[in-house]
């Protein structure tokens, strides 16, 4: 399951898909310019999300 944690305050979030209640899995999206964005995606193909924010910064998730 994707668990995002705030590097500043330690808040943590577990993510699941609202359509099928399956835990989201960690992944990396490679943009056209070669940059990488950490994401979580539904294992059943319902979509993907960018990492959530906390304390004004993206939360991190070990990939």
N, CA, C and O of each residue as an XYZ file, in Angstrom:
252
protein
N       0.852     -1.175      0.000
C       0.000      0.000      0.000
C       0.898      1.239      0.000
O       1.948      1.260      0.642
N       0.475      2.247     -0.716
C       1.205      3.507     -0.753
C       1.009      4.237      0.564
O      -0.118      4.572      0.927
N       2.087      4.485      1.276
C       2.047      5.269      2.503
C       2.925      6.488      2.308
O       4.145      6.380      2.181
N       2.288      7.651      2.285
C       3.006      8.905      2.129
C       3.248      9.500      3.504
O       2.377      9.449      4.372
N       4.449     10.070      3.706
C       4.784     10.675      4.987
C       5.387     12.051      4.776
O       6.172     12.267      3.853
N       5.008     12.977      5.645
C       5.528     14.331      5.603
C       6.907     14.353      6.254
O       7.058     13.933      7.402
N       7.911     14.841      5.528
C       9.266     14.913      6.066
C       9.376     15.953      7.175
O      10.298     15.899      7.989
N       8.443     16.897      7.208
C       8.520     17.980      8.189
C       7.841     17.633      9.519
O       8.438     17.815     10.580
N       6.604     17.138      9.473
C       5.871     16.902     10.729
C       5.628     15.428     11.044
O       5.225     15.100     12.160
N       5.865     14.534     10.084
C       5.693     13.104     10.330
C       4.306     12.564     10.056
O       4.080     11.363     10.204
N       3.353     13.431      9.653
C       1.996     12.977      9.299
C       2.101     11.926      8.200
O       2.905     12.078      7.281
N       1.309     10.868      8.277
C       1.341      9.811      7.265
C      -0.068      9.537      6.751
O      -1.050      9.679      7.480
N      -0.148      9.139      5.474
C      -1.422      8.869      4.814
C      -1.310      7.565      4.038
O      -0.357      7.371      3.283
N      -2.288      6.663      4.220
C      -2.409      5.463      3.392
C      -3.468      5.746      2.341
O      -4.477      6.387      2.632
N      -3.246      5.272      1.121
C      -4.168      5.586      0.024
C      -4.797      4.326     -0.552
O      -4.118      3.325     -0.782
N      -6.123      4.390     -0.784
C      -6.839      3.310     -1.456
C      -7.704      3.908     -2.561
O      -8.031      5.095     -2.527
N      -8.071      3.089     -3.536
C      -8.933      3.513     -4.629
C     -10.381      3.565     -4.127
O     -10.870      2.607     -3.528
N     -11.060      4.687     -4.376
C     -12.446      4.828     -3.932
C     -13.410      3.984     -4.760
O     -14.509      3.683     -4.296
N     -13.024      3.596     -5.979
C     -13.907      2.795     -6.835
C     -13.907      1.319     -6.459
O     -14.952      0.670     -6.505
N     -12.741      0.779     -6.084
C     -12.667     -0.663     -5.812
C     -12.077     -0.995     -4.444
O     -11.947     -2.169     -4.098
N     -11.719      0.022     -3.665
C     -11.181     -0.131     -2.314
C      -9.873     -0.925     -2.270
O      -9.526     -1.491     -1.233
N      -9.150     -0.967     -3.388
C      -7.860     -1.641     -3.459
C      -6.764     -0.667     -3.036
O      -6.806      0.498     -3.431
N      -5.785     -1.107     -2.245
C      -4.682     -0.221     -1.886
C      -3.937      0.253     -3.130
O      -3.663     -0.533     -4.037
N      -3.613      1.545     -3.168
C      -2.814      2.075     -4.266
C      -1.375      1.608     -4.111
O      -0.905      1.376     -2.997
N      -0.678      1.473     -5.234
C       0.726      1.048     -5.218
C       1.604      2.189     -5.724
O       1.178      3.007     -6.539
N       2.832      2.226     -5.227
C       3.798      3.246     -5.606
C       4.238      3.053     -7.051
O       4.358      1.925     -7.530
N       4.476      4.165     -7.740
C       4.961      4.116     -9.115
C       5.628      5.453     -9.437
O       5.550      6.401     -8.656
N       6.269      5.512    -10.567
C       6.907      6.742    -11.039
C       6.399      7.017    -12.443
O       6.399      6.131    -13.297
N       5.969      8.245    -12.677
C       5.515      8.685    -13.986
C       6.646      9.465    -14.631
O       7.124     10.442    -14.054
N       7.086      9.054    -15.821
C       8.138      9.758    -16.541
C       7.477     10.712    -17.534
O       6.750     10.284    -18.430
N       7.737     12.002    -17.367
C       7.158     13.023    -18.234
C       7.882     13.081    -19.578
O       8.972     12.527    -19.722
N       7.282     13.745    -20.553
C       7.878     13.859    -21.888
C       9.264     14.482    -21.853
O      10.110     14.160    -22.687
N       9.509     15.387    -20.879
C      10.819     16.045    -20.793
C      11.840     15.231    -20.004
O      12.957     15.695    -19.774
N      11.468     14.027    -19.590
C      12.379     13.143    -18.864
C      12.287     13.262    -17.354
O      12.831     12.416    -16.646
N      11.612     14.293    -16.833
C      11.452     14.427    -15.390
C      10.566     13.316    -14.858
O       9.694     12.809    -15.564
N      10.797     12.940    -13.601
C      10.030     11.871    -12.968
C       9.170     12.452    -11.852
O       9.607     13.326    -11.104
N       7.938     11.951    -11.753
C       7.000     12.366    -10.724
C       6.558     11.120     -9.966
O       6.112     10.144    -10.568
N       6.684     11.161     -8.631
C       6.249     10.031     -7.819
C       4.722     10.040     -7.753
O       4.110     11.069     -7.468
N       4.116      8.881     -8.020
C       2.660      8.751     -8.019
C       2.256      7.464     -7.311
O       3.091      6.612     -7.010
N       0.974      7.345     -7.055
C       0.369      6.084     -6.620
C      -0.716      5.750     -7.625
O      -1.410      6.641     -8.114
N      -0.868      4.463     -7.938
C      -1.873      4.087     -8.933
C      -2.703      2.910     -8.449
O      -2.259      2.101     -7.634
N      -3.928      2.837     -8.977
C      -4.827      1.732     -8.689
C      -4.328      0.496     -9.429
O      -4.009      0.562    -10.616
N      -4.265     -0.610     -8.734
C      -3.823     -1.869     -9.334
C      -4.817     -2.389    -10.364
O      -4.475     -3.243    -11.183
N      -6.058     -1.876    -10.328
C      -7.101     -2.325    -11.252
C      -7.350     -1.332    -12.384
O      -8.355     -1.431    -13.087
N      -6.446     -0.384    -12.560
C      -6.517      0.532    -13.697
C      -7.505      1.686    -13.572
O      -7.883      2.281    -14.581
N      -7.930      2.013    -12.351
C      -8.885      3.106    -12.179
C      -8.243      4.485    -12.175
O      -8.959      5.484    -12.107
N      -6.930      4.573    -12.246
C      -6.275      5.873    -12.314
C      -5.057      5.977    -11.426
O      -4.598      4.994    -10.843
N      -4.544      7.198    -11.336
C      -3.347      7.459    -10.548
C      -3.425      8.862     -9.972
O      -4.142      9.720    -10.486
N      -2.669      9.088     -8.884
C      -2.616     10.394     -8.248
C      -1.167     10.790     -8.005
O      -0.293      9.937     -7.854
N      -0.928     12.092     -7.970
C       0.365     12.621     -7.555
C       0.396     12.572     -6.038
O      -0.653     12.485     -5.399
N       1.562     12.627     -5.465
C       1.672     12.568     -4.008
C       0.893     13.700     -3.348
O       0.844     14.811     -3.875
N       0.281     13.419     -2.187
C      -0.442     14.461     -1.461
C       0.526     15.484     -0.865
O       1.736     15.262     -0.847
N      -0.012     16.608     -0.377
C       0.817     17.654      0.221
C       0.506     17.791      1.706
O      -0.615     17.538      2.146
N       1.522     18.199      2.475
C       1.389     18.488      3.888
C       2.457     19.528      4.227
O       3.560     19.479      3.682
N       2.147     20.451      5.104
C       3.095     21.510      5.503
C       3.620     22.270      4.289
O       4.737     22.787      4.324
N       2.825     22.347      3.209
C       3.209     23.100      2.026
C       4.153     22.372      1.087
O       4.631     22.971      0.123
N       4.438     21.094      1.336
C       5.366     20.317      0.496
C       4.732     18.986      0.111
O       3.827     18.497      0.787
N       5.227     18.401     -0.999
C       4.792     17.059     -1.369
C       5.225     16.072     -0.300
O       6.349     16.138      0.196
N       4.333     15.156      0.054
C       4.683     14.090      0.984
C       5.479     13.040      0.204
O       5.257     12.865     -0.994
N       6.389     12.350      0.862
C       7.216     11.360      0.177
C       6.741      9.949      0.496
O       6.109      9.692      1.521
N       7.070      9.050     -0.418
C       6.709      7.651     -0.284
C       7.867      6.830     -0.836
O       8.257      7.032     -1.986
N       8.431      5.912     -0.054
C       9.525      5.120     -0.594
C       9.080      4.302     -1.790
O       8.079      3.589     -1.719
N       9.812      4.397     -2.883
C       9.471      3.659     -4.107
C      10.493      2.576     -4.319
O      10.406      1.827     -5.292
